[in-house]
Amino acid sequence: MARIALLNNAGTRLPFAGVAELYAALSVGYDGRRRTPIFYLSRSPWNL
C-alpha cells in the first residue's frame, strides 16, 4: 500500500463506475432545486 501511495499519482487512479453520477444525485436537494453540500472524509493513504 505504501508503494502505491508514494510512487503513483492522481493520474494513475481509476474511478469507480457511477460514482460521479451518485455524488451529483446526492448534491441535489429534496425538491430538485436546492444544492446540498457533500463532505467526503477519507483515511486513504492517497491523501498523504
Residue pairs with C-beta under 8 A, 6 or more apart in sequence:
1 45
2 45
4 45
5 45
5 46
5 48
6 48
10 46
13 46
23 38
26 36
26 38
27 35
27 36
27 37
27 38
28 34
28 35
28 36
29 35
29 36
